[in-house]
Amino acid sequence: MKINKIVDLSYTLEKGIITFAYWHPPFKIERVGRHDVEGRATSLISFGSHTATHMDAPLHFIKNG
């Protein structure tokens, strides 16, 4: 019997995480809602498609990849 093993290569999204190049948009997370103020916990999260692990690499290099 063949056993397939999944290896998680993903990075934790955090300030300073690697990107493809210095000019690429950095990872940002900003708290926009707090339980004790707005009554909810929410965040604004932004990052470019070249941040950390590329799970969609074919799309970057092959049209309709």
C-alpha angles and dihedrals in degrees: 000000000000116000117203117210122205116212116199108220096170123126126225109253106241141137111294096021113158122269132186096260141358091257095055117106110268125232111267132183123182127182108234100166130041126187094229095047112026096019094243140065112238136151139200110227126187135169139147125256091251093063118124119315115020109220092163098047095138089061090057094056108022123057107245087001 
